[in-house]
Amino acid sequence: MCDIDIEQFVKENREKIEEILKAQKEKNTETEETLKGVFATLMKPEIQRHFLRAGIEVLSGIEAMLRNVPMSDEMKEKAHKAKETFVKEVMCEIRPGCKKTSNKKMKKIDVE
């Protein structure tokens, strides 16, 4: 289509185009409000505590599994230490007034 055809199409269909744009804007606003509500719910501290505790439970399960697989005692100790460090850091996130042990990121543990 050339510019003249587009202009003619818009002139002939202006009302319909405006209705479509208005409906799209309303739908976007509705979707945005829904997403804001979902995000606000997920960010509530009491909900975050549950997710963090669930994560700690998963890590505890993995640690228990690692204790039962054949690997060196050194590797088992490193896995346990990594889990304990993570748990301490997470607990400081959900307990007011807790001081983190460090601001450093956890080191990568090389598995041989």
The first five atom37 places (N, CA, C, CB, O) and aatype in JSON, in Angstrom:
{
  "aatype": [12, 4, 3, 9, 3, 9, 6, 5, 13, 19, 11, 6, 2, 1, 6, 11, 9, 6, 6, 9, 10, 11, 0, 5, 11, 6, 11, 2, 16, 6, 16, 6, 6, 16, 10, 11, 7, 19, 13, 0, 16, 10, 12, 11, 14, 6, 9, 5, 1, 8, 13, 10, 1, 0, 7, 9, 6, 19, 10, 15, 7, 9, 6, 0, 12, 10, 1, 2, 19, 14, 12, 15, 3, 6, 12, 11, 6, 11, 0, 8, 11, 0, 11, 6, 16, 13, 19, 11, 6, 19, 12, 4, 6, 9, 1, 14, 7, 4, 11, 11, 16, 15, 2, 11, 11, 12, 11, 11, 9, 3, 19, 6],
  "atom_mask": [
    [1, 1, 1, 1, 1],
    [1, 1, 1, 1, 1],
    [1, 1, 1, 1, 1],
    [1, 1, 1, 1, 1],
    [1, 1, 1, 1, 1],
    [1, 1, 1, 1, 1],
    [1, 1, 1, 1, 1],
    [1, 1, 1, 1, 1],
    [1, 1, 1, 1, 1],
    [1, 1, 1, 1, 1],
    [1, 1, 1, 1, 1],
    [1, 1, 1, 1, 1],
    [1, 1, 1, 1, 1],
    [1, 1, 1, 1, 1],
    [1, 1, 1, 1, 1],
    [1, 1, 1, 1, 1],
    [1, 1, 1, 1, 1],
    [1, 1, 1, 1, 1],
    [1, 1, 1, 1, 1],
    [1, 1, 1, 1, 1],
    [1, 1, 1, 1, 1],
    [1, 1, 1, 1, 1],
    [1, 1, 1, 1, 1],
    [1, 1, 1, 1, 1],
    [1, 1, 1, 1, 1],
    [1, 1, 1, 1, 1],
    [1, 1, 1, 1, 1],
    [1, 1, 1, 1, 1],
    [1, 1, 1, 1, 1],
    [1, 1, 1, 1, 1],
    [1, 1, 1, 1, 1],
    [1, 1, 1, 1, 1],
    [1, 1, 1, 1, 1],
    [1, 1, 1, 1, 1],
    [1, 1, 1, 1, 1],
    [1, 1, 1, 1, 1],
    [1, 1, 1, 0, 1],
    [1, 1, 1, 1, 1],
    [1, 1, 1, 1, 1],
    [1, 1, 1, 1, 1],
    [1, 1, 1, 1, 1],
    [1, 1, 1, 1, 1],
    [1, 1, 1, 1, 1],
    [1, 1, 1, 1, 1],
    [1, 1, 1, 1, 1],
    [1, 1, 1, 1, 1],
    [1, 1, 1, 1, 1],
    [1, 1, 1, 1, 1],
    [1, 1, 1, 1, 1],
    [1, 1, 1, 1, 1],
    [1, 1, 1, 1, 1],
    [1, 1, 1, 1, 1],
    [1, 1, 1, 1, 1],
    [1, 1, 1, 1, 1],
    [1, 1, 1, 0, 1],
    [1, 1, 1, 1, 1],
    [1, 1, 1, 1, 1],
    [1, 1, 1, 1, 1],
    [1, 1, 1, 1, 1],
    [1, 1, 1, 1, 1],
    [1, 1, 1, 0, 1],
    [1, 1, 1, 1, 1],
    [1, 1, 1, 1, 1],
    [1, 1, 1, 1, 1],
    [1, 1, 1, 1, 1],
    [1, 1, 1, 1, 1],
    [1, 1, 1, 1, 1],
    [1, 1, 1, 1, 1],
    [1, 1, 1, 1, 1],
    [1, 1, 1, 1, 1],
    [1, 1, 1, 1, 1],
    [1, 1, 1, 1, 1],
    [1, 1, 1, 1, 1],
    [1, 1, 1, 1, 1],
    [1, 1, 1, 1, 1],
    [1, 1, 1, 1, 1],
    [1, 1, 1, 1, 1],
    [1, 1, 1, 1, 1],
    [1, 1, 1, 1, 1],
    [1, 1, 1, 1, 1],
    [1, 1, 1, 1, 1],
    [1, 1, 1, 1, 1],
    [1, 1, 1, 1, 1],
    [1, 1, 1, 1, 1],
    [1, 1, 1, 1, 1],
    [1, 1, 1, 1, 1],
    [1, 1, 1, 1, 1],
    [1, 1, 1, 1, 1],
    [1, 1, 1, 1, 1],
    [1, 1, 1, 1, 1],
    [1, 1, 1, 1, 1],
    [1, 1, 1, 1, 1],
    [1, 1, 1, 1, 1],
    [1, 1, 1, 1, 1],
    [1, 1, 1, 1, 1],
    [1, 1, 1, 1, 1],
    [1, 1, 1, 0, 1],
    [1, 1, 1, 1, 1],
    [1, 1, 1, 1, 1],
    [1, 1, 1, 1, 1],
    [1, 1, 1, 1, 1],
    [1, 1, 1, 1, 1],
    [1, 1, 1, 1, 1],
    [1, 1, 1, 1, 1],
    [1, 1, 1, 1, 1],
    [1, 1, 1, 1, 1],
    [1, 1, 1, 1, 1],
    [1, 1, 1, 1, 1],
    [1, 1, 1, 1, 1],
    [1, 1, 1, 1, 1],
    [1, 1, 1, 1, 1],
    [1, 1, 1, 1, 1]
  ],
  "atom_positions": [
    [[0.84, -1.19, 0.0], [0.0, 0.0, 0.0], [0.88, 1.25, 0.0], [-0.95, 0.0, 1.22], [1.92, 1.3, 0.66]],
    [[0.45, 2.23, -0.73], [1.18, 3.49, -0.72], [0.57, 4.41, 0.33], [1.15, 4.17, -2.13], [-0.47, 4.09, 0.91]],
    [[1.21, 5.54, 0.58], [0.77, 6.47, 1.62], [-0.67, 6.96, 1.4], [1.7, 7.66, 1.68], [-1.42, 7.13, 2.36]],
    [[-1.03, 7.17, 0.17], [-2.39, 7.66, -0.14], [-3.42, 6.61, 0.24], [-2.52, 8.02, -1.65], [-4.46, 6.93, 0.8]],
    [[-3.12, 5.35, -0.06], [-4.04, 4.26, 0.29], [-4.2, 4.14, 1.81], [-3.55, 2.92, -0.3], [-5.3, 3.91, 2.3]],
    [[-3.1, 4.29, 2.53], [-3.14, 4.2, 3.99], [-3.96, 5.34, 4.57], [-1.71, 4.22, 4.57], [-4.79, 5.13, 5.45]],
    [[-3.73, 6.56, 4.06], [-4.5, 7.72, 4.53], [-5.99, 7.51, 4.28], [-4.02, 9.0, 3.84], [-6.82, 7.8, 5.14]],
    [[-6.33, 7.02, 3.12], [-7.73, 6.79, 2.77], [-8.33, 5.72, 3.69], [-7.85, 6.36, 1.28], [-9.46, 5.87, 4.17]],
    [[-7.57, 4.66, 3.94], [-8.04, 3.58, 4.82], [-8.31, 4.12, 6.23], [-6.99, 2.44, 4.88], [-9.33, 3.8, 6.84]],
    [[-7.38, 4.94, 6.75], [-7.53, 5.51, 8.09], [-8.76, 6.42, 8.14], [-6.26, 6.29, 8.5], [-9.53, 6.38, 9.1]],
    [[-8.95, 7.25, 7.12], [-10.12, 8.14, 7.08], [-11.41, 7.34, 7.11], [-10.08, 9.03, 5.82], [-12.35, 7.68, 7.82]],
    [[-11.45, 6.27, 6.33], [-12.66, 5.47, 6.24], [-12.92, 4.63, 7.48], [-12.59, 4.57, 5.04], [-14.07, 4.3, 7.79]],
    [[-11.86, 4.29, 8.21], [-12.0, 3.38, 9.33], [-11.56, 3.96, 10.68], [-11.21, 2.14, 9.05], [-11.26, 3.22, 11.61]],
    [[-11.53, 5.27, 10.77], [-11.03, 5.93, 11.97], [-11.74, 5.46, 13.23], [-11.18, 7.45, 11.84], [-11.09, 5.13, 14.23]],
    [[-13.07, 5.41, 13.21], [-13.81, 5.0, 14.41], [-13.43, 3.59, 14.84], [-15.32, 5.08, 14.15], [-13.19, 3.33, 16.02]],
    [[-13.38, 2.7, 13.9], [-13.05, 1.31, 14.22], [-11.62, 1.2, 14.76], [-13.21, 0.41, 12.97], [-11.37, 0.47, 15.72]],
    [[-10.7, 1.93, 14.16], [-9.3, 1.92, 14.62], [-9.22, 2.47, 16.04], [-8.4, 2.77, 13.66], [-8.51, 1.9, 16.88]],
    [[-9.94, 3.56, 16.32], [-9.93, 4.13, 17.67], [-10.53, 3.15, 18.69], [-10.7, 5.45, 17.7], [-10.03, 3.04, 19.8]],
    [[-11.59, 2.46, 18.3], [-12.19, 1.45, 19.19], [-11.19, 0.33, 19.51], [-13.47, 0.85, 18.55], [-11.07, -0.1, 20.65]],
    [[-10.49, -0.12, 18.49], [-9.5, -1.19, 18.67], [-8.38, -0.72, 19.59], [-8.93, -1.64, 17.31], [-7.98, -1.45, 20.49]],
    [[-7.88, 0.49, 19.36], [-6.8, 1.03, 20.2], [-7.25, 1.23, 21.64], [-6.31, 2.36, 19.62], [-6.5, 0.94, 22.57]],
    [[-8.49, 1.72, 21.82], [-9.02, 1.91, 23.17], [-9.16, 0.55, 23.89], [-10.39, 2.63, 23.11], [-8.78, 0.42, 25.05]],
    [[-9.69, -0.43, 23.19], [-9.85, -1.76, 23.79], [-8.49, -2.35, 24.15], [-10.59, -2.71, 22.82], [-8.34, -2.97, 25.21]],
    [[-7.51, -2.16, 23.29], [-6.16, -2.67, 23.56], [-5.56, -1.98, 24.78], [-5.25, -2.47, 22.34], [-4.93, -2.63, 25.62]],
    [[-5.74, -0.67, 24.88], [-5.21, 0.08, 26.02], [-5.87, -0.39, 27.32], [-5.45, 1.61, 25.83], [-5.19, -0.56, 28.33]],
    [[-7.19, -0.6, 27.29], [-7.9, -1.08, 28.48], [-7.41, -2.47, 28.89], [-9.43, -1.11, 28.22], [-7.24, -2.76, 30.07]],
    [[-7.19, -3.32, 27.9], [-6.71, -4.67, 28.18], [-5.31, -4.61, 28.79], [-6.69, -5.53, 26.88], [-5.02, -5.33, 29.75]],
    [[-4.44, -3.76, 28.25], [-3.08, -3.6, 28.79], [-3.13, -3.08, 30.23], [-2.26, -2.65, 27.91], [-2.37, -3.55, 31.08]],
    [[-4.0, -2.12, 30.49], [-4.13, -1.58, 31.84], [-4.61, -2.66, 32.8], [-5.1, -0.38, 31.85], [-4.1, -2.78, 33.91]],
    [[-5.58, -3.44, 32.37], [-6.11, -4.54, 33.2], [-5.01, -5.57, 33.48], [-7.32, -5.21, 32.51], [-4.87, -6.03, 34.61]],
    [[-4.26, -5.93, 32.46], [-3.17, -6.89, 32.63], [-2.11, -6.34, 33.57], [-2.55, -7.24, 31.27], [-1.6, -7.07, 34.42]],
    [[-1.77, -5.08, 33.41], [-0.77, -4.45, 34.27], [-1.22, -4.45, 35.72], [-0.49, -3.01, 33.8], [-0.42, -4.73, 36.61]],
    [[-2.48, -4.14, 35.97], [-3.0, -4.13, 37.34], [-2.98, -5.54, 37.94], [-4.45, -3.56, 37.37], [-2.66, -5.71, 39.11]],
    [[-3.32, -6.54, 37.14], [-3.28, -7.92, 37.61], [-1.85, -8.32, 37.97], [-3.84, -8.88, 36.55], [-1.62, -8.91, 39.03]],
    [[-0.9, -8.0, 37.11], [0.5, -8.33, 37.38], [1.03, -7.61, 38.62], [1.36, -7.99, 36.17], [1.79, -8.19, 39.39]],
    [[0.63, -6.35, 38.81], [1.03, -5.62, 40.0], [0.51, -6.31, 41.25], [0.53, -4.16, 39.95], [1.22, -6.41, 42.25]],
    [[-0.71, -6.79, 41.2], [-1.31, -7.5, 42.34], [-0.59, -8.8, 42.64], [0.0, 0.0, 0.0], [-0.32, -9.1, 43.8]],
    [[-0.27, -9.56, 41.61], [0.45, -10.81, 41.79], [1.84, -10.54, 42.37], [0.57, -11.58, 40.46], [2.26, -11.22, 43.31]],
    [[2.54, -9.56, 41.82], [3.87, -9.22, 42.3], [3.83, -8.77, 43.76], [4.49, -8.12, 41.42], [4.66, -9.19, 44.56]],
    [[2.87, -7.92, 44.1], [2.74, -7.44, 45.48], [2.5, -8.6, 46.43], [1.59, -6.41, 45.6], [3.04, -8.63, 47.54]],
    [[1.7, -9.55, 46.02], [1.44, -10.73, 46.85], [2.7, -11.54, 47.05], [0.35, -11.6, 46.23], [3.01, -11.93, 48.18]],
    [[3.43, -11.79, 45.99], [4.65, -12.6, 46.09], [5.74, -11.91, 46.9], [5.17, -12.92, 44.71], [6.59, -12.59, 47.47]],
    [[5.73, -10.6, 46.96], [6.78, -9.88, 47.67], [6.47, -9.64, 49.15], [7.02, -8.57, 47.0], [7.28, -9.06, 49.86]],
    [[5.31, -10.08, 49.61], [4.97, -9.92, 51.03], [5.95, -10.73, 51.87], [3.49, -10.36, 51.31], [6.23, -11.89, 51.54]],
    [[6.46, -10.14, 52.94], [7.45, -10.83, 53.77], [7.0, -12.2, 54.28], [7.81, -9.98, 54.95], [7.79, -13.14, 54.31]],
    [[5.73, -12.33, 54.66], [5.29, -13.63, 55.18], [5.3, -14.71, 54.1], [3.89, -13.51, 55.77], [5.53, -15.89, 54.39]],
    [[5.07, -14.32, 52.86], [5.12, -15.28, 51.76], [6.57, -15.61, 51.43], [4.39, -14.74, 50.51], [6.91, -16.77, 51.19]],
    [[7.43, -14.6, 51.42], [8.85, -14.82, 51.15], [9.46, -15.75, 52.19], [9.6, -13.49, 51.14], [10.29, -16.6, 51.85]],
    [[9.05, -15.61, 53.46], [9.57, -16.5, 54.5], [9.27, -17.96, 54.16], [8.97, -16.14, 55.87], [10.12, -18.83, 54.33]],
    [[8.06, -18.21, 53.69], [7.7, -19.6, 53.35], [8.58, -20.13, 52.21], [6.21, -19.68, 52.95], [9.06, -21.26, 52.27]],
    [[8.78, -19.31, 51.18], [9.61, -19.74, 50.06], [11.06, -19.97, 50.5], [9.56, -18.71, 48.94], [11.69, -20.93, 50.07]],
    [[11.57, -19.09, 51.36], [12.94, -19.25, 51.84], [13.07, -20.51, 52.69], [13.38, -18.01, 52.65], [14.03, -21.27, 52.55]],
    [[12.1, -20.73, 53.55], [12.14, -21.95, 54.37], [12.04, -23.2, 53.51], [11.01, -21.93, 55.4], [12.71, -24.2, 53.78]],
    [[11.22, -23.14, 52.48], [11.11, -24.28, 51.57], [12.44, -24.53, 50.87], [9.99, -24.05, 50.53], [12.85, -25.67, 50.69]],
    [[13.11, -23.45, 50.49], [14.43, -23.6, 49.86], [15.43, -24.23, 50.8], [0.0, 0.0, 0.0], [16.25, -25.06, 50.39]],
    [[15.38, -23.83, 52.06], [16.29, -24.42, 53.05], [15.99, -25.91, 53.21], [16.16, -23.69, 54.42], [16.92, -26.71, 53.32]],
    [[14.73, -26.27, 53.21], [14.37, -27.69, 53.32], [14.89, -28.49, 52.13], [12.84, -27.85, 53.43], [15.38, -29.61, 52.28]],
    [[14.79, -27.9, 50.95], [15.31, -28.57, 49.75], [16.82, -28.78, 49.89], [15.0, -27.75, 48.46], [17.34, -29.86, 49.61]],
    [[17.51, -27.73, 50.34], [18.96, -27.85, 50.53], [19.3, -28.9, 51.59], [19.56, -26.5, 50.93], [20.27, -29.64, 51.44]],
    [[18.51, -28.97, 52.64], [18.74, -29.99, 53.67], [18.55, -31.38, 53.09], [17.8, -29.77, 54.87], [19.3, -32.3, 53.42]],
    [[17.57, -31.53, 52.24], [17.35, -32.82, 51.58], [18.51, -33.19, 50.67], [0.0, 0.0, 0.0], [18.94, -34.35, 50.63]],
    [[19.01, -32.23, 49.94], [20.17, -32.47, 49.07], [21.38, -32.83, 49.91], [20.47, -31.23, 48.19], [22.15, -33.72, 49.55]],
    [[21.56, -32.12, 51.03], [22.69, -32.43, 51.91], [22.59, -33.86, 52.44], [22.75, -31.42, 53.08], [23.58, -34.58, 52.47]],
    [[21.39, -34.27, 52.85], [21.2, -35.64, 53.34], [21.51, -36.65, 52.24], [19.76, -35.84, 53.86], [22.11, -37.69, 52.49]],
    [[21.1, -36.33, 51.03], [21.39, -37.21, 49.9], [22.89, -37.3, 49.67], [20.67, -36.72, 48.62], [23.43, -38.38, 49.44]],
    [[23.58, -36.15, 49.73], [25.02, -36.14, 49.5], [25.77, -36.94, 50.55], [25.54, -34.71, 49.47], [26.81, -37.53, 50.26]],
    [[25.25, -36.96, 51.78], [25.91, -37.75, 52.83], [25.88, -39.23, 52.53], [25.25, -37.48, 54.18], [26.68, -40.0, 53.06]],
    [[24.94, -39.63, 51.67], [24.77, -41.05, 51.38], [25.32, -41.49, 50.04], [23.33, -41.39, 51.44], [25.21, -42.66, 49.68]],
    [[25.9, -40.58, 49.29], [26.52, -40.98, 48.02], [28.01, -41.16, 48.23], [26.24, -39.94, 46.89], [28.61, -40.51, 49.09]],
    [[28.61, -42.03, 47.45], [30.04, -42.25, 47.63], [30.86, -41.05, 47.15], [30.47, -43.51, 46.88], [30.93, -40.76, 45.95]],
    [[31.47, -40.35, 48.1], [32.38, -39.25, 47.79], [33.29, -39.07, 49.0], [31.6, -37.92, 47.45], [33.03, -39.6, 50.09]],
    [[34.34, -38.34, 48.79], [35.31, -38.16, 49.87], [34.7, -37.37, 51.03], [36.57, -37.44, 49.34], [33.75, -36.6, 50.85]],
    [[35.25, -37.58, 52.21], [34.79, -36.83, 53.38], [35.0, -35.34, 53.19], [35.52, -37.31, 54.64], [34.2, -34.53, 53.66]],
    [[36.08, -34.98, 52.49], [36.36, -33.57, 52.23], [35.24, -32.94, 51.4], [37.71, -33.42, 51.5], [34.8, -31.83, 51.69]],
    [[34.77, -33.65, 50.38], [33.68, -33.13, 49.55], [32.39, -33.03, 50.35], [33.47, -34.03, 48.31], [31.63, -32.08, 50.2]],
    [[32.14, -34.02, 51.21], [30.95, -33.98, 52.04], [31.0, -32.77, 52.97], [30.81, -35.28, 52.86], [29.98, -32.1, 53.17]],
    [[32.16, -32.49, 53.53], [32.32, -31.35, 54.44], [32.12, -30.04, 53.68], [33.72, -31.38, 55.1], [31.49, -29.12, 54.2]],
    [[32.64, -29.94, 52.45], [32.46, -28.73, 51.65], [30.98, -28.51, 51.33], [33.27, -28.82, 50.35], [30.49, -27.38, 51.39]],
    [[30.27, -29.58, 51.0], [28.84, -29.47, 50.71], [28.08, -29.0, 51.95], [28.27, -30.82, 50.21], [27.2, -28.14, 51.86]],
    [[28.42, -29.57, 53.1], [27.77, -29.19, 54.35], [28.05, -27.72, 54.67], [28.25, -30.09, 55.52], [27.15, -26.98, 55.06]],
    [[29.29, -27.3, 54.52], [29.67, -25.91, 54.81], [28.94, -24.94, 53.87], [31.2, -25.74, 54.68], [28.48, -23.89, 54.31]],
    [[28.83, -25.29, 52.6], [28.12, -24.44, 51.64], [26.66, -24.29, 52.05], [28.22, -25.02, 50.21], [26.11, -23.19, 52.0]],
    [[26.04, -25.38, 52.44], [24.64, -25.34, 52.88], [24.49, -24.48, 54.12], [24.11, -26.76, 53.15], [23.59, -23.65, 54.19]],
    [[25.36, -24.67, 55.1], [25.28, -23.9, 56.35], [25.47, -22.41, 56.09], [26.33, -24.39, 57.35], [24.77, -21.58, 56.67]],
    [[26.41, -22.06, 55.24], [26.65, -20.65, 54.9], [25.42, -20.05, 54.25], [27.88, -20.5, 53.97], [25.0, -18.94, 54.58]],
    [[24.83, -20.79, 53.32], [23.63, -20.32, 52.64], [22.49, -20.1, 53.63], [23.21, -21.32, 51.55], [21.81, -19.08, 53.59]],
    [[22.3, -21.07, 54.52], [21.22, -20.97, 55.5], [21.41, -19.75, 56.39], [21.14, -22.25, 56.36], [20.45, -19.02, 56.66]],
    [[22.64, -19.51, 56.85], [22.9, -18.34, 57.7], [22.57, -17.05, 56.96], [24.38, -18.32, 58.16], [21.95, -16.15, 57.53]],
    [[22.97, -16.96, 55.7], [22.71, -15.75, 54.92], [21.21, -15.56, 54.7], [23.43, -15.82, 53.56], [20.71, -14.44, 54.8]],
    [[20.49, -16.64, 54.4], [19.05, -16.54, 54.18], [18.34, -16.15, 55.46], [18.5, -17.88, 53.64], [17.44, -15.31, 55.45]],
    [[18.73, -16.75, 56.57], [18.08, -16.42, 57.83], [18.28, -14.95, 58.18], [18.63, -17.31, 58.96], [17.4, -14.33, 58.77]],
    [[19.42, -14.39, 57.82], [19.64, -12.96, 58.06], [18.72, -12.11, 57.2], [21.1, -12.58, 57.78], [18.39, -10.98, 57.56]],
    [[18.3, -12.64, 56.08], [17.38, -11.9, 55.22], [15.99, -11.83, 55.83], [17.32, -12.54, 53.83], [15.26, -10.86, 55.62]],
    [[15.59, -12.87, 56.59], [14.22, -12.9, 57.1], [14.13, -12.54, 58.58], [13.63, -14.26, 56.89], [13.02, -12.4, 59.1]],
    [[15.25, -12.39, 59.25], [15.24, -11.99, 60.67], [15.7, -10.55, 60.79], [16.15, -12.93, 61.52], [16.83, -10.22, 60.41]],
    [[14.86, -9.68, 61.3], [15.26, -8.28, 61.45], [16.44, -8.15, 62.41], [14.07, -7.44, 61.95], [16.5, -8.86, 63.42]],
    [[17.35, -7.27, 62.11], [18.48, -6.98, 62.98], [19.63, -7.95, 62.89], [0.0, 0.0, 0.0], [20.64, -7.76, 63.57]],
    [[19.52, -8.97, 62.07], [20.6, -9.95, 61.93], [21.7, -9.36, 61.05], [20.06, -11.3, 61.33], [21.42, -8.74, 60.02]],
    [[22.93, -9.56, 61.45], [24.07, -9.08, 60.65], [24.6, -10.24, 59.81], [25.2, -8.49, 61.57], [24.84, -11.34, 60.31]],
    [[24.77, -9.96, 58.55], [25.32, -10.98, 57.65], [26.76, -11.27, 58.03], [25.23, -10.54, 56.17], [27.48, -10.4, 58.53]],
    [[27.17, -12.51, 57.79], [28.54, -12.9, 58.13], [29.55, -12.22, 57.22], [28.7, -14.41, 58.05], [30.68, -11.94, 57.62]],
    [[29.13, -11.96, 55.98], [30.03, -11.27, 55.06], [29.23, -10.7, 53.91], [31.13, -12.23, 54.53], [28.06, -11.03, 53.73]],
    [[29.85, -9.83, 53.15], [29.22, -9.29, 51.96], [29.74, -9.99, 50.71], [29.47, -7.78, 51.86], [29.39, -9.63, 49.59]],
    [[30.56, -11.0, 50.93], [31.16, -11.71, 49.81], [30.17, -12.72, 49.24], [32.46, -12.4, 50.24], [29.31, -13.24, 49.94]],
    [[30.34, -12.99, 47.95], [29.56, -14.05, 47.35], [30.21, -15.37, 47.71], [29.45, -13.88, 45.8], [31.41, -15.44, 47.97]],
    [[29.4, -16.43, 47.71], [29.96, -17.73, 48.01], [30.94, -18.16, 46.93], [28.84, -18.76, 48.16], [30.72, -17.91, 45.75]],
    [[32.01, -18.8, 47.35], [32.98, -19.27, 46.38], [32.46, -20.53, 45.69], [34.34, -19.54, 47.06], [31.74, -21.33, 46.28]],
    [[32.84, -20.66, 44.46], [32.52, -21.87, 43.72], [33.35, -23.01, 44.26], [32.76, -21.69, 42.2], [34.55, -22.87, 44.46]],
    [[32.69, -24.14, 44.5], [33.42, -25.31, 44.99], [33.68, -26.2, 43.78], [32.61, -26.08, 46.11], [32.75, -26.66, 43.11]],
    [[34.96, -26.45, 43.51], [35.32, -27.31, 42.39], [35.13, -28.77, 42.78], [36.77, -27.06, 41.95], [35.6, -29.22, 43.82]],
    [[34.43, -29.49, 41.93], [34.21, -30.92, 42.17], [35.18, -31.68, 41.28], [32.73, -31.33, 41.89], [35.21, -31.5, 40.06]],
    [[35.95, -32.52, 41.91], [36.95, -33.27, 41.15], [36.4, -34.58, 40.67], [38.19, -33.5, 41.99], [37.11, -35.34, 40.01]]
  ]
}
